[in-house]
C-alpha cells in the first residue's frame, strides 16, 4: 500500500476549536500508523477575517498538543494562480461556463424564488450565453464568474466512516468556481490544492459531506480520481447539542491554560468518536498509533464531557514524576502571581495525586509556599465552628508538641508517631488533632496526610501558621 498523504486545513479566522484539534489528531494518527505524511495547510483565502494572530494560535495549539506536521504550513492564498488556471482548464474543456449575472440580478432571482416558496436554483438554460454574446460582453469589460456545469449523473463514494453515500447531479446547482474578481471559491481551491499536494485521504468533519459531491465532480472533470473520504462525526455537549461556548471552553488554548496535559488531551480527543476496541481509557501514544483505523471511527456524534477530561488528566498527573511537572507548575504559579523559585518538587509530589489539573497542583503548591494564599474555605470554617474551643486547644497541643520535635527528626513517620502519642496522652481523638493542623496550614479540610503536609511545609513555617491560627 502506498503510504497515505493526509492534510489538516484550518482557516485562520479564529482559535483552534477542539473539534478541529480532533480532526487534526485523527489525520496525524492515520499518517503515523501507516508511515504516511501529515500536511498542514492554512486556508487563508478569506482575507477579511484571516489574521496572523489566528494562524499563530493554530500553530501553537497543534504544537502543544503534540500533533506535528511533516510538510507545511502551506498557505492557500499563495496558490491563487493555480486555482485560476484549474478553473480556466474546466472552462476550456466545456465543464464550466462564464456567468455574467451581476450580484443584484442574482439577489433578484433568489428573492423571486423565496416569494414563490421554492428553493433557489441557478438555471443554466436561461443564463448560459451564446459564444458571440459572451465575446461581446468580455470586449465591453463586463465582469463574469466561472460556473461549473453539473451533469445529470450519480455521484457516489464509499466513505471510510459512513459507507456508501450517493447524490444525484440534478439535485446540485451549477456552482461558482471562480468569482468575478478572479478568486477561487472554497470547493475549487480545496480540490486544486489537494490534487497539487497529492492528498490520498481527506479526513474531516461530517459537516463537509454536502461539499463532497461537488468536489468529486471537480476531481473527475480535471482528470483525477478523488481521494478516500472519511467524514468524522461532530462533537456535542453533554446536553446533546452542538458543542459551543455555552458548554464551557471550546478552544484548545483554554485547556492548556486550565492545566490540562497535552498527553491527556490527546488521549481524550482520540476517544471522541474512535473506538480502539476493548475497555481501555488510558492509552499510550504509541499504542494509540498502532491501533488507529478509519473503520473504527463511529458514525454517531461524540460527547465532550469536561468532567471525564479532568478525570483523565488526573490519571496522567498521578503517573508523572514531579520533575516533569515542574515547568508547567512554574508557569501556572507565575500566572497566579506566586514566585516559583526554590525546590518545588517536594510540594508537587505531595499534591499531584489529589489534583486533576496542573492549575490545581499550582494552587495547592502556592498555599504551601506562600501563607498569604491561605483562605479558609466553607467546610474548614464549619469544622472550626463545630469544634468551638477545642479547635484552639488542639492547635495549642499541636504547637507545643511540634516545637519540641528536633529539626533532624522532622519527617512524616516521626511526626505521625509524635502526634499520636500526644493525642493519646491528652485524651484527644487523633482526628480532632490532625484536622485543625490541616486547616491551619492550608485553609481547607482536604490535603495529603497531615504528617506529610507538615514535613513538606517545614518546622518553622508549620509552627508559625499554627500559632497564627490560634491567634
N, C-alpha and C positions, 0 to 999 in steps of 0.2 A: 504494500500500500504506500502510495506517495505521501510523505508527511504533510499534514494539513497546514494551511495558512489561514489564520483567523484574524479578525480585527475587532477592536473596540473603537467606536467613532462617536464620541460625545460632542455636543455643541457647547461652546464656552459662553453660555448665556446665563449661567447660574452655578451653584455649588454642585459637588458630586453627590447625587442622591444615592441612598442605599440601594435602590433598585438598579441604578446604573453600575454601582460598585459590584453588585452580584453578577450582572451581565458580564462585566469585565473579568470577574473571577472565574466564571464558567468558561469563557474563552481561553483564559490563561491555563486553567486546569486541563482543558482538552488538548491544547498545544503541548503542554508539558507531558501529558500522558502518552502522546504519540510521536514525540520528538519533532513537533512542528514549530511554526513561527507565530508569535503573537505580535500583531502590528497595531500601533496606536496612531489613529488619525483624528485630528481635531477638525470638526466640520464647522468652520468659521465663516461660512458664506453669508450668514445674517449679520452684516456689518453694523447694523444699527444697535444690536443687542450683544454682540460678541465683544469681550474685553480681555486684555492681557491678564488682568487680575483673576478672572474666572478660569482662564487657561491654567494659571499657576496653581489655583486651588485644586483643580482636577489632577494635575501632575503630582502635587504634594499628597493628595488623598490616596492616589494609587501607590505612590512610593511608600507611604506609611503602612498601607495595607499589605505591602509585600508583593503586589502584582506588578512585576517588572516586564517591560516590553522589549522585544528583540529588535524591532525596527520602528523608527519614528522618534519623536512625534512628527508626523507629516501634517501639513495644513492645507485643507481642501481649497482654500482661496487661491493657492499658488497654481492650481491646475485649471484655471478658468479657460485658458486657450484650448486645452484638450477637451474640456466639456463642450465648448462651442464647435470644435472640429467634429466630435462624435454626433452632435445634433445635425450638423451640415451633411454628414455621411447618410444619416437617416433621410434627410431631405432629398439628396441625390439619388438614393435607392428607391424613392417613391413610398417610403414608410412614414413620411411626415409631410406636412404641407404648411404654407405660410398663412397666418391668420392676421388679417388687417383690422379686425374689430377693435375699437377703442374700449377703454375701461368703462366709459359711460354707456356704450352700446351693450356691453356685457351685463352691466348692472341693470339696464332696462330689460334685458332678456330674463334675468333672474327674478326681477320684480313681477314680470308678466306671469312666469311660471308659478310664483308664490300666490298671486291673485287667483289663479286657476286651481290652486290647491294641489299642484303637481310638482314632482321633483324636477329641478333644472337639469336639462341635458343639452349638451352642445350638439347641434345638428350639422354634421359635415356637409350634407347635401345642400343646405341653404347658404353656407358660408365659405365653402371652398371655391375660389375664383378661377376662371379660365386663365391659362398662362399669359395671354396677351394683357388681360386686366391686371394681373399681378405685376407684370413688367411695367405697365403704365404707372401703377401706384408706387413701385420702387423708384422709378425715374423721378417721380414727383417728391421723393424723400419721405414718403409716409412710413411710419414705423410699423413693424409687424413682429408677432411672436411666431415661433415654430411649434406646431402642434402635432403630436404623434397620432397616426391613424390606426386605431384599434381594429383588429379583424374580428369577424364573427366566427370565433372558434373557441374550443375549450382550452383553458389554461389551468393546468393541474400540476401538482408536485407532491412528492412523498415527504412530508415534514418529519424531521427526525424526532419530534416530540408528539405531534398531534396526528400523525399518519396522513392518509390521503386527503388533500384539500383541493377542491375544484371550483373554478369560476368560469363564467361564460363571457367572452369578449363583448357580446352585445349588451351586457349589463354594465359595462365600463365606458365612461366618457372618453372621447379623444382628449387627451390631456396635454397641457403645455410642457415642452421640454426645454425651451429656451425663451426667456422673456424678451420683450421688445428692446430692453437695454443691453441685451447680449449675455445676460447672466443665466446660468442653468438653474432649472427648478430642482428640488431635492432628489426626486427619483432619477433624473438624468445624471446628476453629479455623482450620486452613490454608485450607480451602475458603471459609469465611466471609471471611477476610482477603483472599484472592486476588480474590474477587468484588468486595469493597468497594474494593480498590485497583486494580481494572480490569487485572489482570495478564493479558497476552495469551500469554506464553510462559513455561513453567516448565522451566528448565534446571537439572538436579540430578543427583546420583549415581544409578547404576542400582540401588543398594540400596533405592531408593524405588519400584521397579517394582511390587512387591506392594501398595503403598498406592494405586496409581493407579486400579485399577478401582473401589475404594471411593469415591475422590474423584470420579471421573467420575459414578458413581451419585448422589452428593450434589449435584453441579452440576445434573444434569438434574432431580432431584427438587425443587430450589429454583428451577427455571425458567431456568437459564442454560446456555449452551453451554460446554463445557470449553475451557481454553486449549490451545495446542500444547504437547505434552510432548516433551522431549529428555532422555533419560537417558544420562549420560556414563559411560564405563567406570571401574571402580575403579583405584586405583594400587597396584601391587605392588612389593615389594622385589626386589633382583637375584636372590634365590633363588626367585622366583615365588610367594611367599606375601604375604598382605595386609600392607601397609606398617604397621609398628609401631615402637616404641622399640628393639626388638632390632636394627633396621636402622640405628640412629643417630637423629639429630634428626628429629622429625616436626612440630615447631612452627615456624611462620614466624618467631617472635621469636628462636628459636635461631639461625636462619640469619643474621638481622640481627646478632646478637651475634658470630657467626663471621666477619663481614666480607663477606658476600655483598651485592652491589649490587642495589638494587631493580630496575633495568632488566634485569640478568642473570637475576634470579629470575622476573620476568615472562616473559621470553623462554623460559626453561627450562620453566616451568609450562605455557605456551601449547602447547608441543610435546609435552606429555604427553597423548597421545590425539587431538591435532588435527594434520592434515597440511595445510600451506599450499600443497602442490604444489611440485615441484622438490626440489633437494637443499640448500636454504638452511638453515643452522644459526643464524646470527646475523641476526635480523630486527628492524628498527627498529620502534618502537611504531606509527608512522603506517602503515607497510606491513602490520603485523600487523592493525590495524583494517581496512584496505582489503581484506585477503584473507580475513578470518574468515567462515566459513559453517558452519551446523549440519551440512550434509550432508558436510562434510569431517572431522567427528569420527569417529574409528574405533570400531568395535564392540568390539574386543578390549581387554583391560586394558593399561594403560601401565606402564612400569617406571621407578621412581625410581632413577637412577644418580648417587650423590653425586659420583663422580669426574668425570662429564660436567658436572655443575653447576659444579664448581670450574674445570674447563677453560673453560667458557663465561664464567664470571666473570673468569677471567684475560684473555680476549679483550677484555672490556669495560674492565678495568683498564688494559690496554696502550693502548687507544684514548683514554682520558680524559685531559684536561690535568691536570697535577698540582694546579692550583688547585681543581679540582672534588673532589679527594680530600682536601683539607686538613682540613675539619671532621670527616669520618668517621675520618681517621687520628688527629686530636687526641682524639676520643672513645675510640678504642682505646688510645692512649697513656695516657690518664687511667685506664683500667681496668688497664693494666699497671703503673701507679704511676710513670710517667715524665712529667716536666714537658713540656708541649707548647709552651712559649714559644719565641720566636725564629723565624727564617726556615726553615721545614721544607721548602719547595718543592724546593730542590736535592736533598735527601735522598729525597723522594718520587719525584722524576723519575728518580733513579738506580736505584731498586729496583722500580718498579711493573711493568716489563715482565717481571720474573722472579718475580712473585708471582701467586697465584691467589685470594687473599682480601685484604680490607683489613687483617685481623689480621696476615697475613704481611708486608704492607707496613709496618705499625706495628712489628712485631717487628724488622724489619731497620733501620728508622729509629731505633728505640730503641738498637740496638747502635752506630749511628754517632754518636748524640748523647750517649750515656752509656756510658763504658767499663766501668762496673760490670756491664753487661748481657752482657759478653763471656764466653761459656762455650765452651771448646774442645770441639768435637764429636768423635765417634769417628774419623771419616775424617781430620780435621785432626791428631789425636793419632797416628794410624798414619803419616801423611805425615811428621810431625816425627821420629818414631822411625826411619823408613826413611832419612831424610837424615842422622840422627845429628849429628855435629859440624858437618856442612855447613849444617845449619839455622841455628845461631847465627852461623856465618861469613857466610852470605848476609845475615842481618839486620844484622850489623855493616857489611857492604859497603853495604847499602841506607841505613842510618842516616848513614854518612859522606857518601854522595852527596846524600841529601836535605837534610842540614844545609847543604850548600854551594849549594843552589838558592835563588835570591833569591825573596823573597815575591812580587814583581811578576811572576815567571815561573812561579808555582805554578799551572799549568793542565795538563790532561790531555795535550795534544800535546807540551809541553815536558818533562813528567815521563817520558813514554814514550821520547822521544829520549835523555834523560839516563840512564835505567836501561839502555837497550840499549847505550849507549856504555860504561857501567861494566861490564856483564856481559861484553862483548867484550874489554875491557881486562884483566879479571881471569880470562878463560878459563872463565867460568861459563855454563852453559846459562841462557837467559833464563827458562825456566820454573822453574828452581831458585832464581832470584832473586825472581820475581814471587809465586810461591805462598806462600813464607814471609811475605811482606809481607801478603798477604791473610789468612793465619791470624792474624798478629799484630794486625791491625786489626779482624777480625770474629769470630775463633774458629772459622771454617768454611773450607771449600775452594771454595765457590761464591759468586760475587758479580758485580757489574758488572766490566768490565776494571779491572785494578789501577790504572792511571793515573787513571781516572775516580774510583775509590774514594778514592785519595789526595787528589784535587782536592776532593772533597766533604767529607772529614773535616778537611782543613786541615793546614798545615805543622806547627804546634806540637804538635797532638794526634796527628798521624801519627807524628812522630819520638818523642814520648813513649811511645806504645803499642809501638812497635818496640823502644825501649830497655827497656821493662818486660818484653817477651817475651824479650829476650836475657838479662835477669837471671833 
